[in-house]
Amino acid sequence: MTRIALIFLMACSGSSATVDSGVPGCGDIGDTHVTPSDWLGYPPYAMQGCRLAYVDGPTGDLILRDLSLGTSQVLEPAASMPRRPAMGSNVLAWEVQDGVRVFQDGATTTMPVPAGYDHVGEPAAATSIVVVTAWRTAASDSDTDVLAFDPATSTFTPVVVAPKQQRFAAVSDTIVAVTDFTEDPIGSYTGSGNDLADIGVFTRASASYVVRQRPGKDAFPVIVTNDVLGYLHWGDVHPEPKLEAYTLYSGTIGADPLGDTKIADVTNAFALERPSAKNGVIEWVVTLQGSSTLWRANATSASAPAAALTLTNESLLGSVSLDQGTLVAAGNVLRVVAR
């Protein structure tokens, strides 16, 4: 069983209480302010190793910093509306107003739109790969597929090409997990609370795709380990608002989804803050009136969730799980919570 330290911070309104701004083995983030998460819970920051990418609160620019070298550069000006940065070991991708940009080996390129599609978005990144949602038309409810983009060759490989919408991918070096709306009568994501979906898993080595069918609604997967997924679950009938209340589950890839493990019931007073995961630990933020808490659970054991950080009179933005801890924004200031 993994022992998770409890770190409580009670920050009264108007106080200057903070948590650690340093990243072990990398350096200090300092007084770094960010923009809010968007309505689908994508955080405005990402980190891999000692490289930190974030949408700067004061300027709206997308900034890349190397904490170990102490360097910083603007990758995208605010005029292009950069958002949703995603990082792999050697690649960074983000959305802009008219598509997706990719930064690799010191150069930025605009991802082309593949033949037969209108636009791409919702990037996720792993080593030398960016996975995106591709819309067939300009309409938000059009048929979508999930494609993999190789920045080195500027080519696409199909991941999930199927009727209706497949979206919200998570990618690792071994799998791609998506939300598959094939079972939905409309076949697209509306956010109305009536959407039906399952989690689909694409195994990269075999190019095989399996939909994990189970009762209710499952969406927004995260990859906990090579063998374990986390995801959000709702019953068949769920009152509004959908995104602010869900049950967090984990499941072993290839096992019967009916045996998946309930992690926690989650209720937020405000918009969705997506869970994140790394090295067997799944993390999520709960914000209620007057307090905000970062929770952690070992998704591969029977240990109960533990509160890693609690703030009063200040809200946390979504978690980004790191090898060294958890990147969150307290208010709008980036901080690291040690694991």
Rosetta blueprint (number, residue, H / E / L):
1 M L
2 T L
3 R L
4 I L
5 A L
6 L L
7 I L
8 F L
9 L L
10 M L
11 A L
12 C L
13 S L
14 G L
15 S L
16 S L
17 A L
18 T L
19 V L
20 D L
21 S L
22 G E
23 V E
24 P L
25 G L
26 C L
27 G E
28 D E
29 I L
30 G L
31 D L
32 T L
33 H E
34 V E
35 T L
36 P L
37 S L
38 D L
39 W L
40 L L
41 G L
42 Y L
43 P L
44 P L
45 Y E
46 A E
47 M E
48 Q E
49 G L
50 C L
51 R E
52 L E
53 A E
54 Y E
55 V E
56 D E
57 G L
58 P L
59 T L
60 G L
61 D L
62 L E
63 I E
64 L E
65 R E
66 D E
67 L L
68 S L
69 L L
70 G L
71 T E
72 S E
73 Q E
74 V E
75 L E
76 E E
77 P L
78 A H
79 A H
80 S H
81 M L
82 P L
83 R E
84 R E
85 P E
86 A E
87 M E
88 G L
89 S L
90 N L
91 V L
92 L E
93 A E
94 W E
95 E E
96 V E
97 Q L
98 D L
99 G E
100 V E
101 R E
102 V E
103 F E
104 Q E
105 D L
106 G L
107 A E
108 T E
109 T E
110 T E
111 M L
112 P L
113 V L
114 P L
115 A L
116 G L
117 Y L
118 D L
119 H E
120 V E
121 G E
122 E E
123 P E
124 A E
125 A E
126 A E
127 T L
128 S L
129 I E
130 V E
131 V E
132 V E
133 T E
134 A E
135 W E
136 R L
137 T L
138 A L
139 A L
140 S L
141 D L
142 S L
143 D L
144 T E
145 D E
146 V E
147 L E
148 A E
149 F E
150 D E
151 P L
152 A L
153 T L
154 S L
155 T E
156 F E
157 T E
158 P E
159 V E
160 V E
161 V L
162 A L
163 P L
164 K L
165 Q L
166 Q E
167 R E
168 F E
169 A E
170 A E
171 V E
172 S L
173 D L
174 T L
175 I E
176 V E
177 A E
178 V E
179 T E
180 D E
181 F L
182 T L
183 E L
184 D L
185 P L
186 I L
187 G L
188 S L
189 Y L
190 T L
191 G L
192 S L
193 G L
194 N L
195 D L
196 L L
197 A L
198 D E
199 I E
200 G E
201 V E
202 F E
203 T E
204 R L
205 A L
206 S L
207 A L
208 S E
209 Y E
210 V E
211 V E
212 R E
213 Q L
214 R L
215 P L
216 G L
217 K E
218 D E
219 A E
220 F E
221 P E
222 V E
223 I E
224 V L
225 T L
226 N L
227 D L
228 V E
229 L E
230 G E
231 Y E
232 L E
233 H E
234 W E
235 G L
236 D L
237 V L
238 H L
239 P L
240 E L
241 P L
242 K L
243 L L
244 E L
245 A E
246 Y E
247 T E
248 L E
249 Y E
250 S E
251 G E
252 T E
253 I L
254 G L
255 A L
256 D L
257 P H
258 L H
259 G H
260 D L
261 T E
262 K E
263 I E
264 A E
265 D E
266 V E
267 T E
268 N L
269 A L
270 F L
271 A L
272 L L
273 E L
274 R L
275 P L
276 S E
277 A E
278 K E
279 N L
280 G L
281 V E
282 I E
283 E E
284 W E
285 V E
286 V E
287 T E
288 L E
289 Q L
290 G L
291 S E
292 S E
293 T E
294 L E
295 W E
296 R E
297 A E
298 N E
299 A L
300 T L
301 S L
302 A L
303 S L
304 A L
305 P L
306 A E
307 A E
308 A E
309 L E
310 T E
311 L E
312 T E
313 N L
314 E L
315 S L
316 L E
317 L L
318 G L
319 S L
320 V E
321 S E
322 L L
323 D L
324 Q L
325 G E
326 T E
327 L E
328 V E
329 A E
330 A E
331 G L
332 N L
333 V E
334 L E
335 R E
336 V E
337 V E
338 A E
339 R L
